[in-house]
């Protein structure tokens, strides 16, 4: 491997696939051979609480598989473990870099990191090319007629469909250009333990969704039924292309499933335009709420020991599998923020720690939707009843029997930690006081 040959670098981040990858396509079509790079970012990894964090295992296994694909094309994946800035300083010392390609990332940390790296490269007169890959529409592509971002989902959804044409769903034909990878011997990938992590025992869902799309509208709200695709993990790390998913739903004429993908893009657009929503309420008045923040109640919620079976089942499913059914996510989030009057940010952080498919934009957006502090047009006094939700969406208690088997024995199952009727009235009073200031 001649390190003096000018190369382009493609920087993998949230796009861990060779096919239909926008930035990689443009890199491979460019004037230089392409050296693929992945950086295990210490600034991200150091913040993870669990040394068996399943997402690190998933990334590790995915880039190992990616490296094998690259080896089939005479190349290899260069994997570094450092801060992004230090890793790029090393790359600049070791390679003659002509261009750098990557895909956009919209989270506040990622935007700041990319600005830093772009400035570092600019000093060396190296161009930093970034492309849209995570979403069908980004940033200002779907906005109001006056150019301002939408802050309510329904009109955003309407405009999204108006803008959609088959052009936006076309796949990038990357495989045509695989000969343009930089030819190199096998590059060493650091071991998981070298990163300070150990292999997780959780199972990762396979990429399967086509067989679920047709029945998704009827089955999606019932947690005991295999009616959802668990595709979120693969979207989060880009092991599947958003264009492929949207195109399939479009061809099936299945709007309900496609609408869920649009919700994801809506929240990414909100985070991009309103980055404060990662940690503060979209509606500032909600930051005046006098939360109770009872730590014992929070611990009971985390463990799935609240005395409300649907809440407890959801939390136990999350703790055991890294996944929670979407309908149940709404119930447990409403219960924490409204029944227990615990700051939605506590729940958002817990989900961030546990969810395999954790994505900042959707997680913060979903939590704020449940707390009433977000973009949703519905008033704050929408408060889910855990018992009513249970009767409606798990009437035969199949989901409960799986995750809360002791519910059948009233002597073993804990009494509710709060009375829902009392909690509802308390929530309305506290929210009203905060919002009337």
C-alpha positions in Angstrom: 0.0 0.0 0.0 1.6 3.3 -1.2 0.5 6.0 1.3 2.0 8.7 -1.0 -0.7 8.1 -3.7 -3.4 10.8 -3.4 -6.6 9.3 -2.1 -10.2 10.3 -1.3 -11.5 9.2 2.1 -15.0 8.2 2.6 -16.0 8.6 6.3 -18.6 6.1 7.4 -20.8 7.2 10.3 -24.6 6.5 10.3 -24.5 4.9 6.8 -22.9 1.5 7.4 -23.5 -0.1 4.0 -21.8 -0.2 0.6 -25.0 -0.1 -1.5 -27.2 2.9 -2.2 -25.0 5.2 -0.1 -25.1 8.7 -1.4 -21.7 10.0 -0.1 -19.9 6.8 -1.0 -21.4 6.9 -4.5 -20.0 10.4 -5.1 -16.6 9.4 -3.6 -16.3 6.4 -5.9 -17.2 8.5 -8.9 -14.6 11.1 -8.0 -11.1 11.4 -9.4 -9.2 9.4 -6.7 -9.2 5.9 -5.3 -11.3 5.7 -2.1 -10.1 4.7 1.3 -13.0 3.9 3.6 -12.6 5.0 7.2 -14.7 4.5 10.4 -13.9 6.2 13.7 -15.0 4.9 17.0 -15.4 8.3 18.5 -14.2 8.5 22.1 -16.3 11.5 22.8 -19.4 9.4 22.1 -18.2 6.1 23.6 -17.0 7.7 26.9 -20.6 8.9 27.6 -22.1 5.4 27.5 -22.8 4.0 30.9 -23.0 0.3 30.1 -19.9 -1.6 29.0 -22.0 -4.2 27.3 -23.9 -1.5 25.3 -25.6 -3.4 22.6 -25.3 -0.6 20.0 -21.5 -0.8 20.2 -21.7 -4.5 19.6 -24.0 -3.9 16.7 -21.7 -1.3 15.1 -18.7 -3.5 15.7 -20.3 -6.6 14.0 -21.6 -4.4 11.2 -18.2 -2.8 10.4 -16.5 -6.2 10.6 -19.0 -7.5 8.0 -18.4 -4.3 6.0 -14.7 -4.9 6.0 -15.3 -8.4 4.6 -17.3 -6.9 1.7 -14.5 -4.5 1.1 -11.9 -7.3 1.1 -13.8 -8.9 -1.7 -13.0 -5.8 -3.7 -9.3 -5.7 -2.8 -9.8 -3.1 -0.2 -10.2 -2.9 3.6 -11.8 -0.6 6.2 -9.5 1.6 8.2 -10.9 1.7 11.8 -9.6 4.2 14.3 -10.4 4.7 18.0 -9.9 8.3 19.2 -11.7 11.6 19.2 -12.7 12.7 15.7 -10.2 15.5 15.7 -7.2 13.3 16.8 -8.2 10.6 14.3 -8.2 13.1 11.4 -4.9 14.6 12.5 -3.5 11.1 12.3 -5.0 10.5 8.8 -3.6 13.8 7.6 -0.1 12.7 8.8 -0.3 9.3 7.2 -2.1 9.8 3.9 -2.0 12.2 1.0 -5.7 13.1 1.2 -7.2 14.8 -1.9 -10.9 14.9 -0.9 -13.1 13.8 2.0 -16.6 12.5 1.5 -19.3 11.7 4.0 -23.1 12.1 4.6 -24.9 14.8 6.5 -25.7 14.3 10.2 -28.2 16.6 11.8 -27.6 16.2 15.6 -26.1 19.1 17.5 -22.9 17.2 18.5 -22.4 15.9 14.9 -22.8 19.3 13.4 -20.3 20.8 15.7 -17.9 17.9 15.1 -18.2 18.2 11.3 -17.6 22.0 11.5 -14.4 21.3 13.4 -13.2 18.6 10.9 -14.1 20.8 7.9 -12.0 23.7 9.4 -9.1 21.2 10.0 -9.2 20.0 6.4 -9.6 23.5 5.0 -6.2 24.5 6.5 -4.7 21.8 4.3 -6.9 22.9 1.3 -8.8 19.6 1.3 -12.5 19.8 0.3 -15.1 18.3 2.7 -18.0 17.0 0.6 -21.2 15.9 2.5 -24.5 14.6 1.1 -28.0 13.8 2.0 -28.4 10.1 2.8 -30.4 9.5 6.0 -33.7 11.0 4.8 -35.7 11.6 1.7 -36.1 15.3 2.5 -33.9 17.4 4.8 -33.3 20.8 6.3 -35.3 23.3 4.1 -36.6 20.9 1.5 -40.1 20.7 3.0 -41.0 24.1 4.4 -44.0 26.4 4.5 -44.7 28.7 1.5 -43.0 31.5 3.4 -39.8 29.4 3.8 -40.2 28.8 7.5 -40.0 25.3 8.9 -43.2 23.5 9.8 -43.8 23.0 13.5 -46.9 20.7 13.2 -46.7 17.2 11.6 -49.9 17.1 9.5 -49.2 20.0 7.2 -45.6 18.9 7.0 -46.8 15.4 5.9 -49.1 16.9 3.3 -46.2 19.0 1.8 -43.9 16.0 2.0 -46.2 14.0 -0.3 -46.7 17.0 -2.6 -42.9 17.2 -3.1 -42.3 13.4 -3.5 -41.6 12.1 -7.0 -39.9 8.8 -8.0 -36.7 10.7 -8.5 -36.2 11.0 -4.7 -36.6 7.3 -4.2 -34.0 6.2 -6.8 -31.1 4.0 -5.4 -27.5 5.1 -6.0 -25.8 2.4 -8.2 -22.7 2.1 -6.0 -21.7 -1.4 -7.1 -20.8 -0.2 -10.6 -17.9 1.7 -9.1 -16.5 -0.8 -6.5 -13.3 -1.0 -8.6 -12.5 2.5 -7.4 -11.8 1.5 -3.8 -8.2 2.0 -2.7 -6.4 -1.3 -3.0 -4.8 -2.3 0.3 -3.9 -5.3 2.4 -6.2 -6.2 5.4 -6.3 -3.4 7.9 -6.5 -4.3 11.6 -9.8 -3.6 13.4 -9.3 -2.9 17.2 -11.0 -5.5 19.4 -14.1 -4.6 21.4 -12.1 -4.8 24.7 -9.6 -2.3 23.3 -12.5 0.1 23.0 -13.4 -0.6 26.7 -16.5 -2.6 25.8 -17.7 -6.2 26.0 -20.0 -8.2 23.6 -23.7 -7.7 24.3 -25.9 -10.7 24.7 -28.9 -9.0 23.1 -30.3 -10.2 19.8 -30.5 -7.8 16.8 -33.5 -7.9 14.5 -32.9 -8.9 10.9 -33.9 -6.6 8.1 -37.4 -7.7 7.3 -40.3 -5.4 6.5 -41.9 -6.2 3.1 -44.0 -9.0 4.5 -45.3 -6.7 7.3 -46.3 -3.6 5.3 -49.6 -4.9 4.0 -51.0 -5.7 7.4 -49.2 -2.9 9.3 -52.3 -0.6 9.6 -54.3 -3.4 11.3 -51.6 -4.8 13.5 -49.3 -2.0 14.5 -51.0 -1.0 17.7 -51.1 -4.4 19.4 -47.9 -5.2 21.3 -48.5 -8.9 21.6 -48.7 -9.2 17.7 -45.6 -9.3 15.4 -47.0 -6.4 13.4 -44.0 -4.1 13.3 -40.7 -4.4 11.5 -38.1 -3.3 14.2 -36.4 -1.5 11.4 -35.4 1.4 13.6 -32.0 0.0 14.5 -31.1 -0.4 10.9 -32.3 3.1 10.0 -30.3 4.5 12.9 -27.0 3.1 11.7 -27.7 3.1 8.0 -27.5 -0.7 7.5 -30.6 -0.2 5.3 -31.3 2.7 2.9 -34.2 5.1 3.6 -34.8 5.3 -0.1 -35.3 1.5 -0.3 -37.8 1.6 2.6 -39.8 4.6 1.3 -39.8 3.2 -2.3 -41.2 -0.2 -1.1 -43.9 1.5 0.9 -44.6 3.8 -2.1 -44.9 0.8 -4.4 -47.2 -1.0 -1.9 -49.3 2.2 -1.7 -49.1 1.7 2.1 -49.3 5.2 3.6 -49.5 4.2 7.2 -46.1 2.6 7.2 -44.6 5.4 5.1 -46.1 8.0 7.5 -44.0 6.6 10.3 -40.9 7.2 8.1 -42.2 10.8 7.6 -42.6 11.2 11.4 -38.8 10.4 11.6 -38.0 13.0 9.0 -40.2 15.6 10.7 -38.4 15.2 14.0 -35.0 15.4 12.2 -36.1 18.6 10.6 -37.3 20.0 14.0 -34.0 19.1 15.6 -32.1 20.7 12.8 -34.0 24.0 12.9 -34.6 24.0 16.7 -31.5 22.3 18.2 -32.6 23.4 21.7 -35.3 20.8 21.6 -32.7 18.1 22.4 -32.7 19.3 26.0 -35.4 22.0 26.4 -39.1 22.1 25.7 -40.1 23.1 22.2 -42.8 25.2 23.9 -40.7 27.3 26.4 -43.6 27.6 28.9 -43.3 23.9 29.6 -39.9 24.5 31.2 -41.7 26.2 34.0 -43.5 23.0 35.1 -42.9 22.2 38.8 -42.0 18.6 38.3 -42.2 16.3 41.4 -39.2 14.2 40.3 -39.6 11.5 43.0 -36.5 9.3 42.6 -38.2 6.2 44.1 -41.1 6.5 41.6 -38.5 6.9 38.8 -36.7 3.8 39.9 -40.0 1.8 40.0 -40.8 3.0 36.5 -37.3 2.0 35.3 -37.6 -1.5 36.7 -41.2 -2.0 35.6 -42.6 -2.1 39.1 -45.3 0.6 39.0 -48.3 -1.6 39.6 -49.6 -0.7 36.1 -49.2 -3.8 34.0 -48.9 -2.2 30.6 -46.3 0.3 31.8 -44.4 -2.5 33.6 -44.5 -4.8 30.6 -43.1 -2.1 28.4 -40.2 -1.3 30.7 -39.3 -4.9 31.2 -39.4 -5.5 27.5 -37.1 -2.5 27.0 -34.7 -3.6 29.7 -34.5 -7.2 28.4 -34.4 -6.6 24.7 -33.5 -3.0 23.9 -36.8 -2.6 22.2 -40.3 -1.4 23.2 -43.4 -1.4 21.1 -44.4 2.1 19.8 -47.9 2.1 21.3 -46.4 1.1 24.7 -43.7 3.8 24.4 -46.4 6.4 24.3 -48.1 4.9 27.4 -45.0 4.7 29.5 -43.8 8.2 28.5 -47.2 9.7 29.3 -47.2 7.8 32.6 -43.8 9.1 33.7 -44.3 12.7 32.7 -48.0 13.1 33.6 -49.0 10.5 36.2 -45.7 10.7 38.1 -44.9 14.3 37.2 -41.3 13.4 36.4 -39.4 15.6 34.0 -39.6 14.1 30.5 -35.8 14.5 30.2 -35.3 11.8 32.8 -37.3 9.4 30.6 -35.6 10.5 27.4 -32.2 9.8 29.0 -33.2 6.4 30.1 -34.5 5.5 26.7 -31.3 6.9 25.2 -29.4 4.4 27.4 -31.5 1.4 26.6 -33.0 1.6 23.1 -31.3 -0.2 20.3 -32.9 2.1 17.9 -32.2 5.3 19.9 -32.1 8.3 17.7 -31.9 11.7 19.4 -34.4 13.5 17.1 -37.2 10.9 17.3 -36.6 10.2 21.0 -36.7 13.8 22.2 -39.6 14.5 19.8 -41.5 11.5 21.0 -41.0 12.3 24.7 -42.0 15.9 24.1 -45.1 14.7 22.2 -46.1 12.6 25.3 -45.3 15.4 27.8 -47.2 17.9 25.7 -44.2 20.2 25.5 -43.4 19.5 21.9 -44.7 20.3 18.4 -47.9 18.4 18.6 -51.0 20.5 18.2 -53.0 18.5 20.8 -53.4 20.2 24.2 -51.4 19.2 27.2 -54.5 17.6 28.9 -54.2 14.5 26.7 -53.3 12.0 29.4 -53.3 8.3 28.6 -55.0 5.9 31.0 -52.7 2.9 31.3 -55.8 0.7 32.2 -57.8 1.9 29.2 -54.9 1.4 26.9 -54.4 -2.1 28.2 -58.1 -3.1 27.6 -57.9 -1.6 24.1 -54.6 -2.9 22.9 -53.9 -6.1 24.9 -57.4 -7.3 25.8 -56.4 -11.0 26.2 -53.3 -10.0 28.3 -50.9 -11.9 26.0 -48.3 -9.1 26.2 -48.8 -8.8 29.9 -48.5 -12.6 30.5 -45.2 -12.6 28.7 -43.5 -9.7 30.6 -45.4 -9.5 33.8 -46.3 -13.1 34.7 -46.9 -12.3 38.4 -49.9 -10.0 37.4 -52.1 -13.1 37.6 -51.3 -13.4 41.3 -52.6 -10.3 43.1 -50.6 -11.2 46.2 -47.3 -10.9 44.2 -48.0 -8.0 41.9 -47.4 -4.6 43.5 -50.2 -2.1 44.1 -50.1 1.0 41.9 -47.5 3.5 43.1 -50.0 6.3 42.3 -53.7 6.5 41.7 -54.4 7.5 38.1 -57.5 9.6 38.8 -55.6 11.6 41.5 -52.5 11.8 39.2 -54.5 13.1 36.3 -56.0 15.9 38.4 -52.6 16.8 39.9 -51.1 16.9 36.4 -53.8 19.2 35.0 -53.4 21.6 38.0 -49.6 21.7 37.8 -49.5 22.1 34.1 -52.2 24.8 34.2 -50.3 26.8 36.8 -47.0 26.7 34.8 -48.7 27.7 31.5 -50.8 30.5 33.0 -47.8 32.5 34.2 
